């Protein structure tokens, strides 16, 4: 059991290397072990490219002249059930069977309807030993974005904001005033590189004129999403600079202008967060960070439509301002980020 946990931990470590590159697919790592030695490793590197099991098996062939014989005596570890259907790539279960790998250790099942249990069944029908339920909770947490999208038909939703130590979120006059530290800013840019999209309301786009890209970190820029009901924002703002895919939710038109897509929503008065979340699900956007403003954040909070809240508490004190959204429960995690305190909540049923 301890040995299985060790190798599955390595699968999870490898899988995380695909963060920000594989969505809407899950993050998957694979490790192949023979005679208590790792002989091959791989992970899913990019959406539409080879899966982890393919890369791990190829790694064995690249480094061993007797790869076929080694695989016949090996165990392959994978954090997620191998696929059993043809998608962008052939089924990984078939590849494992064709290479006569006798044993497979799986962290958790894939809840996608076309796979759920079918990959395991195919392996077992071929006479392969399948061991399950090793580090299952850790494997489920790794792909919580993927499972949320499959099971709830919406993206995984992260709420993020910064506030002063006395609870203020933004100046009363609508001006731009930075609250948190450079260390916090760098962390936010890292988060953006890991998620599919970042969302703000009209007032934040107007007051802060944000670019909403990744500048303080290495990685791909997220899709920008803005809520602008009456299309009142000036085209001179950074969100219209055509450097990133951008979605403008509005009540007037559906139209494409270069990399800016206008999407009309029929009802802005009821269930707006739910409508936005479902539209993003249909567009294969698996995760979003909601970065403001206060009205937008409160819409998601009040609807209960969120999975995490990440809040930076600055040591600064303001005399007045707009109050930050309020979470009643105690945070699940607290950590220091430069001079700021980061508190994280999880919205669990």
Rosetta silent file (secondary structure, phi, psi, omega in degrees, C-alpha in Angstrom):
SEQUENCE: XXXXXXXXXXXXXXXXXXXXXXXXXXXXXXXXXXXXXXXXXXXXXXXXXXXXXXXXXXXXXXXXXXXXXXXXXXXXXXXXXXXXXXXXXXXXXXXXXXXXXXXXXXXXXXXXXXXXXXXXXXXXXXXXXXXXXXXXXXXXXXXXXXXXXXXXXXXXXXXXXXXXXXXXXXXXXXXXXXXXXXXXXXXXXXXXXXXXXXXXXXXXXXXXXXXXXXXXXXXXXXXXXXXXXXXXXXXXXXXXXXXXXXXXXXXXXXXXXXXXXXXXXXXXXXXXXXXXXXXXXXXXXXXXXXXXXXXXXXXXXXXXXXXXXXXXXXXXXXXXXXXXXXXXXXXXXXXXXXXXXXXXXXXXX
SCORE:     score description
SCORE:     0.000 S_00000001
   1 L     0.000  -46.377  179.598    0.000    0.000    0.000 S_00000001
   2 H   -61.761  -40.128  178.719    2.779    2.458    0.932 S_00000001
   3 H   -62.420  -42.867  178.436    4.573    1.610   -2.306 S_00000001
   4 H   -61.780  -41.522 -179.928    1.409    2.284   -4.303 S_00000001
   5 H   -63.926  -39.527  179.877    0.983    5.641   -2.576 S_00000001
   6 H   -59.573  -47.809 -176.679    4.574    6.614   -3.349 S_00000001
   7 H   -73.963  -32.989  176.693    4.184    6.021   -7.082 S_00000001
   8 H   -70.678  -32.610  173.054    0.741    7.618   -7.267 S_00000001
   9 H   -59.658  -39.802  177.578    2.143   10.689   -5.511 S_00000001
  10 H   -66.091  -37.507  175.758    4.653   10.860   -8.338 S_00000001
  11 H   -58.610  -44.838 -179.061    1.783   10.589  -10.861 S_00000001
  12 H   -64.452  -41.280  178.040    0.098   13.575   -9.227 S_00000001
  13 H   -60.250  -43.524  178.226    3.362   15.533   -9.269 S_00000001
  14 H   -67.025  -43.020 -177.248    3.753   14.847  -12.990 S_00000001
  15 H   -58.111  -38.371 -177.992    0.098   15.593  -13.728 S_00000001
  16 H   -62.189  -20.705  178.223    0.374   19.089  -12.240 S_00000001
  17 H   -65.240  -18.437  178.796    2.903   19.959  -14.952 S_00000001
  18 H   -89.828    1.425 -178.283   -0.040   20.070  -17.360 S_00000001
  19 L   -57.014  130.853  178.987   -1.885   22.770  -15.386 S_00000001
  20 L    85.224   -3.824 -176.343   -3.084   25.514  -17.703 S_00000001
  21 L  -121.991  -19.152 -171.254   -2.389   23.476  -20.859 S_00000001
  22 L  -106.177  -12.015 -177.454   -4.737   20.485  -20.934 S_00000001
  23 L   -56.734  141.089    7.388   -8.186   21.974  -20.182 S_00000001
  24 L   -87.109   14.400  173.491  -10.917   20.887  -20.716 S_00000001
  25 L   -77.468  162.556  176.004   -9.187   17.547  -20.298 S_00000001
  26 L   -79.288  162.968  173.356   -8.064   16.409  -16.838 S_00000001
  27 L   -85.345  126.363 -175.766   -4.493   16.536  -15.573 S_00000001
  28 L  -137.982  136.697  172.777   -2.992   13.053  -15.670 S_00000001
  29 E  -124.238  151.514  179.983    0.396   11.583  -14.866 S_00000001
  30 E  -136.522  141.498  179.340    1.597    8.008  -15.366 S_00000001
  31 E  -132.542  133.240  178.761    4.495    6.043  -13.898 S_00000001
  32 E  -112.340  128.297 -173.859    5.645    2.573  -14.998 S_00000001
  33 E  -123.058  133.079  175.359    7.460    0.410  -12.454 S_00000001
  34 E  -135.331  127.695 -179.343    9.364   -2.828  -12.972 S_00000001
  35 L    53.000   44.498  177.442   11.248   -4.663  -10.202 S_00000001
  36 L    63.411   22.571  176.783   10.685   -1.716   -7.848 S_00000001
  37 E  -126.727  137.593  174.875   12.314    0.710  -10.293 S_00000001
  38 E   -74.093  121.758 -179.527   10.659    3.473  -12.323 S_00000001
  39 E  -111.250   -7.967  179.037   11.355    2.688  -15.970 S_00000001
  40 E  -163.651  143.685  178.207    9.024    5.210  -17.586 S_00000001
  41 E  -140.185  155.997  175.437    7.129    8.402  -16.809 S_00000001
  42 E  -170.756  163.719  175.612    4.809   10.739  -18.669 S_00000001
  43 E  -147.832  160.322  177.218    2.033   13.250  -18.312 S_00000001
  44 L   -73.960  113.631 -169.654   -0.680   14.806  -20.467 S_00000001
  45 L   -92.373  -32.064 -176.930    1.126   17.886  -21.779 S_00000001
  46 L  -159.003  146.406 -179.816   -1.449   19.673  -23.942 S_00000001
  47 L   -57.416  131.816  179.386   -5.075   19.334  -24.997 S_00000001
  48 L    87.869   -8.548  179.816   -5.409   17.148  -28.074 S_00000001
  49 L   -98.602 -178.767 -175.673   -1.925   15.667  -27.643 S_00000001
  50 L   -56.856  142.281  178.266   -0.815   12.269  -26.347 S_00000001
  51 L   -77.782  171.202 -174.922   -2.169   11.173  -22.982 S_00000001
  52 H   -59.313  -42.772 -177.136   -0.008   10.385  -19.965 S_00000001
  53 H   -63.065  -38.792  178.453   -0.047    6.619  -20.504 S_00000001
  54 H   -62.215  -47.492 -178.288    1.166    7.030  -24.095 S_00000001
  55 H   -65.952  -35.909  179.087    4.036    9.266  -23.043 S_00000001
  56 H   -68.194  -43.881  179.074    5.050    6.934  -20.196 S_00000001
  57 H   -65.996  -41.606  176.275    5.084    3.849  -22.442 S_00000001
  58 H   -60.699  -36.416  178.452    7.012    5.754  -25.126 S_00000001
  59 H   -62.149  -36.620  176.330    9.481    6.774  -22.422 S_00000001
  60 H   -64.471  -45.190 -179.151   10.113    3.092  -21.660 S_00000001
  61 H   -67.317  -32.739  179.862   10.816    2.341  -25.325 S_00000001
  62 H   -67.132  -29.287 -171.246   13.107    5.369  -25.642 S_00000001
  63 H  -111.676   -0.844 -176.262   15.338    4.235  -22.784 S_00000001
  64 L  -141.059  126.822  178.444   15.301    0.430  -22.953 S_00000001
  65 L   -72.514  -24.827  178.654   16.175   -1.952  -25.767 S_00000001
  66 L  -103.599   36.936 -174.325   14.184   -4.702  -24.011 S_00000001
  67 H   -56.339  -41.836 -177.856   11.134   -2.477  -23.446 S_00000001
  68 H   -59.976  -44.163  179.765    8.605   -5.105  -24.569 S_00000001
  69 H   -67.895  -38.632  179.602    9.850   -7.642  -22.048 S_00000001
  70 H   -63.723  -43.102 -178.431   10.004   -5.053  -19.246 S_00000001
  71 H   -62.906  -31.963  179.422    6.431   -3.914  -19.855 S_00000001
  72 L   -70.297   -9.369  179.127    5.205   -7.512  -19.557 S_00000001
  73 L  -118.819   15.149 -168.817    6.533   -7.522  -15.975 S_00000001
  74 L  -108.093  167.361  169.492    5.499   -3.994  -15.018 S_00000001
  75 E  -119.602  133.059  174.398    2.825   -2.072  -13.173 S_00000001
  76 E  -105.551  130.014  178.646    1.540    1.198  -14.565 S_00000001
  77 E  -104.572  136.034  179.038    0.314    3.793  -12.083 S_00000001
  78 E  -148.212  136.048 -175.001   -2.079    6.508  -13.215 S_00000001
  79 E   -72.889  -16.753 -179.045   -4.008    9.038  -11.128 S_00000001
  80 E  -134.685  141.906  179.090   -7.128    8.758  -13.324 S_00000001
  81 L   -46.175  128.682  178.397   -8.833    5.783  -14.944 S_00000001
  82 L   -60.432  142.069 -178.571   -7.416    5.160  -18.452 S_00000001
  83 L   -70.189  152.820 -176.449   -9.768    6.197  -21.242 S_00000001
  84 L  -123.666    7.302 -175.845  -11.637    3.512  -23.178 S_00000001
  85 L  -127.511  163.126  175.576  -13.038    5.504  -26.102 S_00000001
  86 L   -84.373  120.692  174.237  -11.750    7.258  -29.203 S_00000001
  87 L  -124.118 -122.926  173.351  -11.559   11.032  -28.706 S_00000001
  88 L   -69.938  -23.553 -179.756   -8.746   13.299  -29.827 S_00000001
  89 L  -134.638  163.578  178.805   -6.483   10.257  -29.270 S_00000001
  90 L   -67.900  165.061 -178.045   -6.987    6.446  -29.255 S_00000001
  91 L   -64.865  131.729  178.424   -8.022    4.657  -26.026 S_00000001
  92 H   -71.262  -30.428  177.925   -5.248    4.337  -23.456 S_00000001
  93 H   -59.934  -40.578  178.565   -6.798    1.122  -22.105 S_00000001
  94 H   -63.866  -37.948 -179.911   -6.179   -0.496  -25.513 S_00000001
  95 H   -65.738  -41.731  178.053   -2.553    0.640  -25.451 S_00000001
  96 H   -62.330  -43.013  179.868   -2.006   -0.897  -22.013 S_00000001
  97 H   -64.656  -45.137 -176.911   -3.581   -4.149  -23.204 S_00000001
  98 H   -65.985  -26.507  177.235   -1.549   -4.278  -26.436 S_00000001
  99 L   -91.344    3.797  173.801    1.683   -3.840  -24.487 S_00000001
 100 L    56.917   37.880  174.126    0.652   -6.674  -22.118 S_00000001
 101 L   -73.675  121.472 -169.861    1.196   -4.667  -18.939 S_00000001
 102 L   -80.453  -16.247 -173.918   -0.162   -7.068  -16.287 S_00000001
 103 E  -142.647  138.038  179.611   -1.104   -4.634  -13.506 S_00000001
 104 E  -130.517  129.894  175.677   -2.670   -1.145  -13.306 S_00000001
 105 E  -112.471  124.976 -172.250   -3.030    0.984  -10.171 S_00000001
 106 E  -119.590  133.891  178.941   -5.602    3.785  -10.452 S_00000001
 107 E   -73.711  -47.781  178.800   -6.116    6.732   -8.114 S_00000001
 108 E  -153.676  160.699  178.219   -9.742    7.480   -9.026 S_00000001
 109 L   -78.449  157.694  176.012  -12.347    6.730  -11.652 S_00000001
 110 L   -92.586  118.526 -176.177  -13.200    9.113  -14.483 S_00000001
 111 L   -79.307   -2.432  176.166  -16.782   10.354  -14.037 S_00000001
 112 L   -61.921  130.571 -171.383  -17.092   11.243  -17.740 S_00000001
 113 L   -54.519  -37.699 -176.972  -19.999    9.129  -19.029 S_00000001
 114 L   -73.051  -10.407 -176.968  -18.056    7.609  -21.910 S_00000001
 115 L  -118.517  -42.588 -168.077  -15.365    6.340  -19.535 S_00000001
 116 L   -36.052  100.365  179.499  -16.730    5.915  -15.995 S_00000001
 117 L    82.760  -18.186 -175.179  -15.761    2.328  -15.120 S_00000001
 118 H   -73.445  -34.555  176.251  -15.501    1.283  -18.760 S_00000001
 119 H   -65.032  -42.559  178.150  -11.721    1.637  -18.885 S_00000001
 120 H   -63.799  -44.997  179.816  -11.375   -0.532  -15.798 S_00000001
 121 H   -60.096  -42.223 -179.845  -13.824   -3.081  -17.189 S_00000001
 122 H   -63.453  -41.643  178.573  -11.918   -3.303  -20.476 S_00000001
 123 H   -64.168  -45.811 -178.938   -8.634   -3.865  -18.634 S_00000001
 124 H   -65.594  -37.761  178.096  -10.103   -6.536  -16.367 S_00000001
 125 H   -64.544  -22.792  177.569  -11.733   -8.331  -19.299 S_00000001
 126 L   -89.283    5.640  177.457   -8.258   -8.560  -20.840 S_00000001
 127 L    85.703   13.633 -178.708   -6.985  -10.319  -17.696 S_00000001
 128 L   -90.089  135.643  175.973   -5.171   -7.281  -16.260 S_00000001
 129 E   -72.776  130.291  178.111   -5.127   -6.765  -12.498 S_00000001
 130 E  -121.194  123.304  177.885   -6.665   -3.399  -11.571 S_00000001
 131 E  -111.624  127.972 -177.699   -6.107   -1.895   -8.127 S_00000001
 132 L  -118.139  179.188  170.864   -8.249    1.101   -7.132 S_00000001
 133 L    64.226   40.653  173.532   -8.844    3.466   -4.219 S_00000001
 134 L  -110.984  121.406 -177.689   -5.260    4.582   -3.624 S_00000001
 135 L    51.909   38.583 -174.712   -4.957    8.301   -2.696 S_00000001
 136 H   -59.656  -46.664 -178.556   -8.450    8.735   -4.121 S_00000001
 137 H   -60.787  -40.046  179.844   -9.232   11.997   -2.313 S_00000001
 138 H   -67.263  -38.178  179.290   -5.945   13.526   -3.446 S_00000001
 139 H   -70.795  -37.194  176.534   -6.562   12.441   -7.037 S_00000001
 140 H   -65.628  -41.435  179.589  -10.108   13.821   -6.992 S_00000001
 141 H   -64.109  -37.946  179.117   -8.853   17.143   -5.623 S_00000001
 142 H   -54.982  -41.644 -175.972   -6.215   17.373   -8.350 S_00000001
 143 L  -111.208   36.094 -179.347   -8.924   17.355  -11.024 S_00000001
 144 H   -61.523  -31.251  177.469  -11.696   19.167   -9.133 S_00000001
 145 H   -65.046  -47.439  179.542  -12.104   21.556  -12.086 S_00000001
 146 H   -61.569  -46.881 -178.379  -12.645   18.684  -14.508 S_00000001
 147 H   -67.367  -36.109  177.015  -15.058   16.848  -12.200 S_00000001
 148 H   -61.717  -45.862 -179.683  -17.038   20.041  -11.471 S_00000001
 149 H   -62.292  -43.211 -178.028  -17.529   20.655  -15.178 S_00000001
 150 H   -69.662  -44.557 -171.938  -18.594   17.060  -15.861 S_00000001
 151 H   -84.931  -33.152 -175.020  -20.846   16.630  -12.842 S_00000001
 152 H  -109.934   -4.413  179.486  -22.346   20.129  -12.445 S_00000001
 153 L    54.826   49.566  175.451  -22.210   21.360  -16.058 S_00000001
 154 L  -160.864  163.881  176.067  -20.454   24.585  -15.128 S_00000001
 155 L   -72.278  161.714  168.233  -16.885   25.799  -14.628 S_00000001
 156 E   -74.580  127.047 -169.632  -15.045   25.569  -11.335 S_00000001
 157 E  -113.730  121.181  178.909  -15.509   29.080   -9.907 S_00000001
 158 E  -111.804  125.576  174.892  -12.887   30.886   -7.825 S_00000001
 159 E   -96.908  134.228 -178.397  -13.699   34.244   -6.224 S_00000001
 160 E  -136.772  132.375  170.628  -10.696   36.503   -5.598 S_00000001
 161 E  -155.855  167.734  174.469  -10.350   39.905   -4.002 S_00000001
 162 E  -120.271  147.265  178.666   -8.109   42.014   -1.779 S_00000001
 163 E  -145.242  158.596  176.782   -9.258   44.117    1.152 S_00000001
 164 L   -73.974  168.424 -179.471   -7.780   46.342    3.823 S_00000001
 165 L   -64.590  -22.981  176.861   -7.407   45.127    7.380 S_00000001
 166 L  -102.298   20.108  164.878  -10.541   47.104    8.289 S_00000001
 167 L    90.729   13.890  179.480  -12.593   45.557    5.488 S_00000001
 168 E   -92.867  145.135 -171.330  -12.521   48.026    2.590 S_00000001
 169 E  -108.686  -36.426 -175.736  -12.461   46.767   -0.990 S_00000001
 170 E  -158.665  156.751  177.381  -12.273   49.872   -3.205 S_00000001
 171 L   -65.749  152.179  179.492  -12.320   53.696   -2.952 S_00000001
 172 L   -66.396  -30.348 -175.075  -15.692   55.431   -2.819 S_00000001
 173 L   -85.491    4.781  177.991  -14.878   57.651   -5.795 S_00000001
 174 L    77.552    9.588  179.316  -14.298   54.727   -8.183 S_00000001
 175 L   -78.019  167.667 -179.948  -10.590   55.501   -8.585 S_00000001
 176 L   -90.859  124.908 -179.637   -7.894   52.847   -8.928 S_00000001
 177 L  -145.784  114.922 -176.839   -6.026   52.095   -5.707 S_00000001
 178 L   -73.393  136.242 -177.196   -3.866   49.009   -5.231 S_00000001
 179 L  -104.636  -50.287 -172.350   -4.399   47.210   -1.914 S_00000001
 180 L   -89.703  177.318 -171.819   -2.228   44.095   -1.797 S_00000001
 181 L   -85.585  172.988  175.272    1.533   43.593   -2.200 S_00000001
 182 H   -63.680  -35.160  178.031    3.743   42.748   -5.185 S_00000001
 183 H   -62.883  -40.908  177.587    4.034   39.205   -3.830 S_00000001
 184 H   -65.948  -40.367  179.083    0.249   38.895   -3.905 S_00000001
 185 H   -60.318  -43.507  179.172    0.148   40.319   -7.429 S_00000001
 186 H   -63.052  -39.997  178.816    2.633   37.708   -8.636 S_00000001
 187 H   -63.663  -41.095  178.657    0.553   34.953   -7.038 S_00000001
 188 H   -62.223  -39.616  178.550   -2.595   36.230   -8.774 S_00000001
 189 H   -67.474  -34.749  174.134   -0.813   36.141  -12.131 S_00000001
 190 H   -63.984  -43.932  177.942    0.260   32.568  -11.437 S_00000001
 191 H   -59.514  -42.569  179.547   -3.358   31.693  -10.672 S_00000001
 192 H   -59.073  -37.328 -179.239   -4.487   33.266  -13.935 S_00000001
 193 H   -67.831  -20.185 -176.544   -2.049   31.057  -15.839 S_00000001
 194 H   -94.107  -15.499 -177.040   -3.647   27.979  -14.225 S_00000001
 195 L  -110.957  161.498 -175.870   -7.300   28.799  -14.967 S_00000001
 196 L   -75.863  -33.243 -171.967   -9.169   29.085  -18.247 S_00000001
 197 E  -151.214  158.796  174.931  -10.723   32.503  -17.739 S_00000001
 198 E  -130.228  136.033 -171.802  -10.893   35.603  -15.555 S_00000001
 199 E  -122.825  137.089  173.322  -14.116   37.575  -15.083 S_00000001
 200 E  -137.420  161.111  174.863  -14.821   41.165  -14.006 S_00000001
 201 E   -88.481  173.600 -177.508  -17.824   43.447  -13.997 S_00000001
 202 H   -59.877  -43.500 -175.959  -18.231   46.679  -15.946 S_00000001
 203 H   -64.141  -37.516  177.035  -17.303   48.970  -13.043 S_00000001
 204 H   -67.692  -42.521  177.772  -14.004   47.179  -12.438 S_00000001
 205 H   -60.180  -36.901 -178.698  -13.157   47.288  -16.149 S_00000001
 206 H   -76.200  -45.797 -175.185  -13.869   51.024  -16.123 S_00000001
 207 H   -74.192  -42.074 -173.762  -12.162   51.971  -12.845 S_00000001
 208 H   -97.296  -19.178 -174.069   -9.062   49.776  -13.064 S_00000001
 209 L    44.519   54.565 -175.696   -8.692   49.390  -16.861 S_00000001
 210 L   -74.235  153.960  173.849   -7.133   45.961  -16.243 S_00000001
 211 L   -89.039  -32.155  177.781   -5.319   43.926  -18.885 S_00000001
 212 L    60.603   40.253  176.833   -6.199   40.641  -17.132 S_00000001
 213 L  -116.759 -167.541  179.119   -3.221   38.786  -18.547 S_00000001
 214 L  -111.582  104.504 -179.842   -0.178   36.983  -17.116 S_00000001
 215 L  -114.750  -29.935 -176.329    2.741   39.388  -16.772 S_00000001
 216 L   -96.740   12.731 -177.074    4.299   38.487  -13.432 S_00000001
 217 L  -152.856  165.387  177.082    4.420   34.763  -14.195 S_00000001
 218 L   -96.487  131.706  178.986    5.145   32.338  -17.050 S_00000001
 219 L   154.179  176.378 -177.435    2.135   30.788  -18.735 S_00000001
 220 L   -83.367  150.126  178.974   -0.702   31.332  -21.134 S_00000001
 221 L   -74.829  143.915  177.446   -3.109   34.219  -20.740 S_00000001
 222 L   -77.686  164.746  168.590   -6.681   33.391  -19.666 S_00000001
 223 E   -68.612  134.471  176.965   -9.802   34.250  -21.612 S_00000001
 224 E   -91.038  135.882  178.544  -11.073   37.644  -20.442 S_00000001
 225 E  -127.881  130.456 -179.700  -14.752   37.874  -19.513 S_00000001
 226 E  -130.246  137.020  173.827  -16.571   41.140  -18.831 S_00000001
 227 E   -97.028  112.090 -179.373  -20.183   41.769  -17.833 S_00000001
 228 L  -137.920   84.919 -170.466  -21.351   44.936  -19.618 S_00000001
 229 L   -51.231  -50.404 -173.680  -25.129   44.847  -19.877 S_00000001
 230 L  -103.288   13.627 -179.952  -25.653   47.935  -22.044 S_00000001
 231 L    53.901   54.943 -176.884  -22.254   47.920  -23.807 S_00000001
 232 L   -95.311   -7.946 -175.992  -21.198   51.149  -22.131 S_00000001
 233 L   -76.676  141.495  179.052  -17.457   50.472  -21.956 S_00000001
 234 L   -71.813  140.677  177.825  -15.105   52.458  -24.181 S_00000001
 235 L   -68.715   -8.242  177.954  -13.265   50.546  -26.910 S_00000001
 236 L   -81.507   -6.917 -179.721  -10.101   52.323  -25.724 S_00000001
 237 L   -72.490  156.740 -176.910   -9.933   50.155  -22.602 S_00000001
 238 H   -59.765  -30.767 -177.302   -7.307   47.410  -22.351 S_00000001
 239 H   -64.518  -15.812  179.282   -9.869   44.616  -22.503 S_00000001
 240 H  -100.974   16.021 -172.586  -10.490   45.495  -26.175 S_00000001
 241 L   -80.031    2.486  174.004   -6.811   45.405  -27.202 S_00000001
 242 L    66.259   15.214  178.476   -7.215   42.136  -29.206 S_00000001
 243 L   -88.688  -15.349 -179.977   -4.269   40.446  -27.450 S_00000001
 244 L  -140.581  154.983  170.995   -6.456   37.807  -25.776 S_00000001
 245 L   -62.322  132.218 -174.129   -9.722   36.045  -26.423 S_00000001
 246 E  -136.413  134.623  178.430  -12.361   38.210  -24.722 S_00000001
 247 E  -116.420  128.753  177.237  -16.052   37.611  -24.036 S_00000001
 248 E  -112.881  106.657  175.085  -18.450   40.496  -23.344 S_00000001
 249 E   -79.394  128.216 -175.029  -21.740   39.350  -21.810 S_00000001
 250 E  -150.704  177.897 -179.227  -24.443   41.897  -22.664 S_00000001
 251 L  -112.332   14.834 -171.738  -28.170   42.313  -23.389 S_00000001
 252 L  -114.810  -45.190 -172.347  -27.858   43.872  -26.860 S_00000001
 253 L  -152.358  158.244  168.260  -26.017   41.742  -29.407 S_00000001
 254 L  -117.291  119.354 -171.846  -24.153   38.575  -30.325 S_00000001
 255 E  -161.900  153.865  176.639  -21.246   39.423  -32.583 S_00000001
 256 E  -117.509  130.014  177.080  -17.556   38.682  -33.146 S_00000001
 257 E  -128.356   91.588 -176.533  -14.973   41.441  -33.574 S_00000001
 258 L    63.905 -120.133 -179.146  -11.550   39.842  -33.973 S_00000001
 259 L   -94.493    5.400  178.022  -10.740   38.196  -30.658 S_00000001
 260 E  -102.684  122.981 -179.896  -13.619   39.945  -28.886 S_00000001
 261 E  -113.946  123.091  176.026  -16.879   37.989  -28.777 S_00000001
 262 E   -93.853  125.954  179.958  -20.100   39.697  -27.718 S_00000001
 263 E  -121.724  119.743 -178.845  -22.645   37.276  -26.254 S_00000001
 264 E   -82.743  131.175  172.100  -26.204   38.410  -25.622 S_00000001
 265 L  -109.610  132.537 -174.058  -27.976   37.131  -22.525 S_00000001
 266 L   -73.329  -28.835 -173.358  -31.757   37.474  -22.575 S_00000001
 267 L  -130.975  105.431  178.205  -32.235   37.904  -18.830 S_00000001
 268 L   -92.035   -9.042 -172.481  -29.896   40.026  -16.740 S_00000001
 269 L   -92.470  -20.853 -178.466  -32.326   40.371  -13.835 S_00000001
 270 L  -134.257  136.060  172.787  -32.593   36.750  -12.733 S_00000001
 271 L    57.440   35.537 -178.104  -30.052   33.955  -12.387 S_00000001
 272 H   -60.565  -47.856  178.417  -27.270   35.936  -14.081 S_00000001
 273 H   -58.495  -38.911 -179.469  -24.370   33.941  -12.526 S_00000001
 274 H   -66.234  -40.857  178.473  -26.088   30.689  -13.513 S_00000001
 275 H   -63.109  -43.675  178.957  -26.617   31.878  -17.100 S_00000001
 276 H   -63.419  -46.652 -178.513  -22.990   32.944  -17.402 S_00000001
 277 H   -59.926  -41.074 -178.895  -21.715   29.699  -15.883 S_00000001
 278 H   -69.891  -39.220  176.361  -23.778   27.575  -18.281 S_00000001
 279 H   -61.061  -40.960  179.295  -22.675   29.568  -21.325 S_00000001
 280 H   -67.753  -36.445  174.657  -19.046   29.100  -20.299 S_00000001
 281 H   -58.614  -44.727  179.725  -19.648   25.367  -19.820 S_00000001
 282 H   -63.857  -24.119 -179.129  -20.954   25.177  -23.391 S_00000001
 283 L   -94.848   12.279  178.827  -17.740   26.907  -24.523 S_00000001
 284 L    64.001   24.814  173.205  -15.519   24.302  -22.784 S_00000001
 285 L   -86.880  114.587 -168.227  -14.276   26.832  -20.219 S_00000001
 286 L   -90.938  -21.610 -178.508  -13.496   24.623  -17.261 S_00000001
 287 E  -154.503  145.923  176.887  -12.507   27.176  -14.613 S_00000001
 288 E  -137.879  150.828  169.275  -12.786   30.920  -13.961 S_00000001
 289 E  -108.539  123.136  175.514  -11.477   33.433  -11.465 S_00000001
 290 E   -93.486  113.436 -172.628  -13.986   36.159  -10.601 S_00000001
 291 E  -104.803    3.749  177.362  -11.865   39.200   -9.734 S_00000001
 292 E   136.331  175.830    1.109  -14.474   41.885   -9.136 S_00000001
 293 L   -86.937 -158.448 -174.680  -15.986   44.209   -8.480 S_00000001
 294 H   -59.067  -43.505 -179.454  -17.946   44.053   -5.280 S_00000001
 295 H   -62.717  -44.226 -178.877  -21.339   43.799   -7.017 S_00000001
 296 H   -65.761  -45.297  178.757  -20.177   40.976   -9.290 S_00000001
 297 H   -60.737  -42.188  179.899  -18.549   39.041   -6.457 S_00000001
 298 H   -66.796  -31.316  175.706  -21.659   39.380   -4.318 S_00000001
 299 H   -59.012  -44.788 -179.861  -23.828   38.082   -7.180 S_00000001
 300 H   -72.006  -39.227  178.189  -21.865   34.823   -7.171 S_00000001
 301 H   -62.491  -47.427 -176.583  -21.704   34.659   -3.371 S_00000001
 302 H   -67.232  -28.926  178.337  -25.430   35.224   -2.915 S_00000001
 303 H   -80.799  -11.708 -175.490  -26.273   32.619   -5.548 S_00000001
 304 L    74.301   10.870 -174.088  -24.005   30.075   -3.835 S_00000001
 305 L   -94.301   72.916  176.798  -22.345   29.576   -7.210 S_00000001
 306 L  -158.592  156.945 -178.541  -18.698   29.378   -6.207 S_00000001
 307 L  -115.220  -36.336  177.017  -16.163   26.732   -5.203 S_00000001
 308 E  -137.339  149.777  168.653  -13.299   28.711   -3.660 S_00000001
 309 E  -126.646  126.702 -179.227  -12.820   32.212   -2.292 S_00000001
 310 E  -118.833  115.823 -171.186   -9.271   33.558   -2.075 S_00000001
 311 E  -126.041  122.493  174.391   -8.959   36.797   -0.132 S_00000001
 312 E   -89.524  128.399  176.599   -5.849   38.875    0.498 S_00000001
 313 E  -106.194  112.269 -179.515   -5.946   40.897    3.720 S_00000001
 314 L   -84.077  151.514  174.522   -3.612   43.891    3.514 S_00000001
 315 L   -72.445   -9.790 -178.324   -2.144   45.554    6.639 S_00000001
 316 L   -65.578  148.781  173.563   -3.363   48.903    5.221 S_00000001
 317 L  -122.016  131.913  175.624   -6.195   50.816    6.915 S_00000001
 318 L  -110.506  152.759  177.531   -8.454   53.212    5.031 S_00000001
 319 L   -73.670  -29.541  179.131  -10.675   55.885    6.520 S_00000001
 320 L  -160.358  177.846  179.973  -13.533   54.934    4.187 S_00000001
 321 L   153.086 -175.182  174.827  -14.380   53.022    1.036 S_00000001
 322 E   -84.250  129.044 -178.929  -16.620   50.321   -0.420 S_00000001
 323 E   -68.968  143.039  177.482  -16.883   47.375    1.940 S_00000001
 324 L   -72.113  157.092  171.662  -15.547   44.041    0.736 S_00000001
 325 L   -56.198  156.010 -174.637  -17.837   41.017    0.367 S_00000001
 326 L  -122.232  132.218  174.542  -18.241   39.122    3.619 S_00000001
 327 L  -112.144  125.971 -172.939  -17.841   35.430    4.336 S_00000001
 328 L   -75.831  -38.545 -173.900  -19.315   34.304    7.643 S_00000001
 329 L   -74.298  161.892  173.775  -17.454   31.017    8.127 S_00000001
 330 L   -72.208  145.901 -179.751  -13.869   30.632    9.268 S_00000001
 331 L   -66.934  154.015  177.361  -11.367   30.145    6.418 S_00000001
 332 L   -82.894  -27.581 -179.782  -10.120   26.665    5.588 S_00000001
 333 E  -139.422  144.755  175.468   -6.567   27.862    4.944 S_00000001
 334 E  -137.339  130.138  178.089   -4.509   30.853    6.104 S_00000001
 335 E  -146.821  158.744  179.948   -1.030   31.741    4.829 S_00000001
 336 E   -91.971  132.678  175.822    1.350   34.677    4.701 S_00000001
 337 E  -130.355   99.220 -172.721    2.095   36.244    1.309 S_00000001
 338 L    58.931 -132.376  178.114    4.620   39.047    1.733 S_00000001
 339 L   -82.142   -5.999 -175.691    3.036   41.541    4.145 S_00000001
 340 E   -93.954  161.992  170.928   -0.474   40.240    3.339 S_00000001
 341 E  -110.043  127.868  176.160   -2.526   37.397    4.774 S_00000001
 342 E  -101.690  123.679  176.726   -4.192   35.069    2.276 S_00000001
 343 E  -115.104  136.396 -176.796   -7.374   33.367    3.474 S_00000001
 344 E  -125.790  129.824  175.347   -9.023   30.603    1.471 S_00000001
 345 E  -113.669  148.600  172.937  -12.550   29.259    1.802 S_00000001
 346 E  -119.325  131.839 -178.552  -14.079   26.213    0.087 S_00000001
 347 L   -91.043   87.694 -177.310  -17.792   26.104   -0.640 S_00000001
 348 L   -99.965  142.429 -179.576  -18.589   22.503    0.232 S_00000001
 349 L   -59.912    0.000    0.000  -22.160   21.119    0.270 S_00000001
